[in-house]
Amino acid sequence: MRNSRRGDVDPFIVMDVMEQARAAEAAGRHIIHMEVGQPGTGAPKAAIERLSADMVGDPLGYTVGLGLPELRARIAQHYRDWYDLDLDPDRVVITAGASGAFLLAFSALFDTGERVGLGAPCYPSYRQTLRALGLFPVDMPTTLEARMQPVAGDVSAHDLAGLIVASPANPTGTMLDIDAMRSLAEACAATGAAFISDEIYHGLGYEGRAVSALEVTDEVYVINSFSKYFSMTGWRVGWMVVPKDHVRKIERLAQNMFICPPHASQVAALAAMDCEDELQGNLSVYAENRRLMLEGLP
């Protein structure tokens, strides 16, 4: 049968390695899993308990396309608690993981053939998702002086329709301070480029608080996830904050692409947001793991 060139993208190699590890385990080998970026902890206890209770009496059918209103409101409160921002819950969109958010964002913001800038090195799936949508990823080399992050001059130098930043970044772990974030937002505004901020590692910092792009502009798509800080990788639930006038466009895309995010995962995510003590305990475990690794490196 014929097929489309959209599928001619590179594999997400870490997932290929994960499959090889699974096959080796199935064949009887003992595998220590270090291949994929996920916490060793599971979903918070209260999240499991809340979902278990709801499963008894709730059919957990479709939710509305933008996600449970109470979860959207709780995420808006999260921005008040963490960043001292007054965020309208109507701007929050619940998604099928951060990956679903990127698919929605790229579909809403860019037309076929447009150029989207990435500070290299970066999360490899950005490139492949862009390519699958008929977009052109532009790798922009970064420097140690700029902490392996893009700089404002990159935006105009590469004739971009959009820029994706990640802070903390994958794979480098570096962060943009508020001045650097503002500079990039202003550069995008000056050239008409869309600004996308990947913030899925917020909460997992050990040397200062990460800055949200929402602290410097409302003209941004901010993408986050329950996978990392909230320790819910396989639940496939995330969120996106978009400008108010983009919500309906995102809603139409989400309705048609996903119907809705997984209802059960949304219920668990809502409860997880009130498990701060357990989540901070997880962070202490990660900090100790980090210490051991740094001490063991040559």
C-alpha positions in Angstrom: 0.0 0.0 0.0 1.2 3.5 -0.7 2.4 5.6 2.2 3.3 9.2 3.0 6.7 10.8 3.3 5.4 12.2 6.6 6.4 8.9 8.2 10.0 9.1 6.9 11.3 10.6 10.1 14.1 9.4 12.3 13.1 7.1 15.2 13.1 8.5 18.7 16.2 6.4 19.5 15.6 6.2 23.2 12.4 4.4 22.6 14.1 2.0 20.3 16.6 1.3 23.1 13.7 0.9 25.5 12.1 -1.7 23.2 15.4 -3.6 23.0 15.7 -3.6 26.8 12.1 -4.9 27.0 12.9 -7.7 24.6 16.1 -8.6 26.6 14.1 -8.7 29.8 11.5 -10.9 28.2 14.3 -13.3 27.3 15.4 -13.5 30.9 18.1 -10.9 31.2 18.3 -8.5 34.2 18.2 -4.9 32.9 19.0 -1.8 34.9 16.9 0.9 33.1 18.8 4.1 32.5 17.6 4.6 28.9 14.6 6.9 29.2 14.2 10.2 31.0 11.6 9.4 33.7 11.6 9.5 37.5 12.1 6.3 39.5 9.2 7.3 41.6 5.5 6.7 40.7 2.4 8.9 40.8 1.7 10.4 44.2 -0.2 8.2 46.6 -3.2 10.5 46.9 -3.5 10.6 43.1 -3.9 6.8 43.0 -6.4 6.9 45.8 -8.5 9.6 44.2 -8.6 7.8 40.9 -9.4 4.4 42.6 -12.3 6.0 44.3 -13.6 7.7 41.2 -13.4 4.5 39.1 -16.0 2.8 41.4 -18.8 5.3 40.7 -17.8 7.3 37.6 -17.8 5.9 34.1 -14.9 8.3 33.2 -16.3 9.1 29.8 -15.2 11.8 27.5 -14.4 15.2 29.0 -14.7 18.4 27.1 -11.9 19.0 24.6 -9.9 21.5 26.6 -9.9 19.3 29.7 -11.6 19.2 33.1 -12.5 22.8 34.2 -11.4 22.1 37.7 -8.0 20.9 36.6 -7.5 24.0 34.4 -8.4 26.1 37.4 -6.0 24.3 39.6 -3.2 24.8 37.1 -4.0 28.5 37.1 -3.6 28.4 40.9 -0.3 26.7 40.4 1.0 29.7 38.4 -0.1 31.9 41.3 1.7 29.7 43.8 4.9 29.2 41.9 5.3 32.3 39.8 3.1 34.9 41.4 1.1 35.2 38.2 -2.6 35.9 37.8 -3.5 33.4 35.0 -6.9 33.1 33.5 -7.9 29.4 33.6 -9.6 29.8 30.2 -6.0 30.0 28.7 -5.1 26.6 30.1 -5.5 23.6 27.8 -5.1 20.1 29.1 -3.3 17.8 26.6 -2.4 14.2 26.0 1.1 14.7 27.5 3.5 17.4 26.4 3.8 15.6 23.1 0.2 16.2 22.4 0.7 19.8 23.3 3.5 20.2 20.8 1.4 18.6 18.0 -1.4 21.1 18.7 1.0 24.0 19.0 2.8 23.3 15.7 -0.5 22.7 13.9 -2.0 26.0 15.2 1.0 28.2 14.7 2.8 27.2 11.5 2.0 26.6 7.8 3.6 24.0 5.6 7.3 24.7 4.8 7.8 27.3 7.5 11.1 27.4 9.5 11.1 26.8 13.2 14.3 27.5 15.2 15.8 25.1 17.8 18.8 25.7 20.0 21.1 22.8 19.4 21.5 20.4 21.1 17.9 19.9 21.9 15.1 17.4 22.5 15.2 15.3 19.3 11.5 14.8 18.9 11.0 18.5 18.2 12.7 18.0 14.8 10.8 14.9 13.8 7.4 16.2 14.8 8.1 19.4 12.8 9.2 17.3 9.8 6.1 15.1 10.0 4.0 18.2 9.8 5.8 19.5 6.7 7.8 22.1 8.6 11.5 22.9 8.5 13.5 22.6 11.8 16.4 25.0 11.9 19.2 23.9 14.2 20.9 26.9 15.7 24.3 26.1 17.3 24.6 27.3 20.9 27.6 28.3 22.9 29.0 27.8 26.4 28.9 31.6 26.9 25.2 31.6 26.3 24.7 28.4 28.5 23.9 26.3 25.4 20.7 28.3 24.9 19.6 30.3 21.8 20.1 34.1 21.8 18.0 36.9 20.5 20.2 37.4 17.4 19.4 33.9 16.2 15.8 34.8 15.6 16.4 37.4 12.9 19.5 35.7 11.5 17.6 32.5 10.5 14.4 34.0 9.1 12.2 32.0 11.5 8.4 31.6 11.8 8.9 30.4 15.3 11.3 29.6 18.1 11.3 26.7 20.6 13.2 27.2 23.9 13.4 24.8 26.8 14.5 25.9 30.3 15.6 23.7 32.0 16.9 22.3 28.7 17.1 18.8 27.5 19.8 17.5 27.3 22.0 20.2 28.9 19.9 21.1 31.9 20.8 24.8 31.5 18.2 27.5 32.3 17.4 30.9 30.9 17.4 33.8 33.4 14.6 36.3 33.2 16.6 38.8 31.1 17.5 36.1 28.6 13.9 34.9 28.4 12.7 38.5 27.9 15.3 39.1 25.2 14.1 36.1 23.2 10.4 37.0 23.6 11.1 40.5 22.4 13.1 39.2 19.4 10.2 37.0 18.4 7.7 39.8 18.8 9.9 42.1 16.7 10.1 39.6 13.8 6.6 38.2 14.1 7.9 34.8 15.1 5.9 32.5 17.3 7.4 31.8 20.7 7.1 28.4 22.3 8.5 27.6 25.8 9.0 24.0 26.9 8.8 24.1 30.7 8.3 20.4 31.5 11.3 20.2 33.8 10.1 23.0 36.1 10.2 22.0 39.7 13.3 19.8 39.2 15.9 22.5 39.8 18.6 22.3 42.4 20.3 25.7 42.0 17.5 28.3 41.8 14.0 28.6 40.4 13.2 28.3 36.7 11.7 31.3 35.0 8.4 30.8 33.1 8.1 32.7 29.8 4.7 33.8 31.1 6.6 36.1 33.5 7.8 38.2 30.6 5.1 37.9 28.0 1.5 36.6 27.3 2.4 36.2 23.6 3.7 32.7 24.1 2.7 29.0 24.1 4.0 27.5 27.3 4.0 23.7 27.4 4.3 21.7 30.6 3.6 18.1 31.7 2.7 16.0 34.7 5.4 13.5 33.6 8.5 14.9 35.4 7.9 16.9 38.6 4.6 15.1 39.2 6.1 11.7 38.4 3.3 10.6 36.0 5.1 9.7 32.8 3.0 6.9 31.5 -0.3 8.7 32.4 0.2 10.9 29.3 -1.3 14.1 30.6 0.2 17.6 30.2 -1.0 21.2 29.7 -0.4 24.2 27.6 -1.0 27.9 28.2 -1.8 30.0 25.1 -2.9 33.5 24.4 -6.6 34.1 24.9 -7.3 34.6 21.3 -5.7 31.3 20.4 -7.9 29.1 22.7 -10.7 28.4 20.2 -8.3 27.4 17.4 -6.5 25.0 19.8 -9.9 23.7 21.0 -11.0 22.9 17.4 -7.7 21.1 16.7 -7.9 19.2 20.0 -11.5 18.1 19.5 -10.6 16.6 16.1 -7.2 15.1 16.9 -7.7 13.8 20.4 -11.4 14.2 21.4 -10.1 14.9 24.9 -7.2 14.0 27.1 -7.5 10.8 29.1 -10.2 11.3 31.7 -8.6 9.0 34.3 -5.2 10.7 34.0 -6.9 14.1 34.5 -8.5 13.0 37.7 -5.2 11.7 39.0 -3.4 14.8 37.9 -5.8 17.1 39.8 -5.1 15.2 43.0 -1.3 15.1 42.3 -1.2 18.9 42.4 -2.0 18.8 46.1 0.7 16.3 47.0 3.5 18.8 47.6 5.1 17.1 50.5 5.5 13.8 48.6 6.7 15.5 45.5 9.3 17.5 47.4 10.4 14.2 49.0 10.9 12.8 45.5 13.0 15.8 44.7 15.2 15.0 47.7 15.8 11.5 46.3 16.7 13.0 42.9 19.1 15.4 44.6 20.9 12.6 46.4 21.1 10.6 43.1 22.6 13.7 41.4 25.1 14.0 44.2 26.2 10.4 43.9 26.6 10.8 40.1 28.6 14.0 40.3 30.9 12.5 42.9 31.4 9.4 40.8 32.2 11.2 37.6 35.9 11.5 36.8 
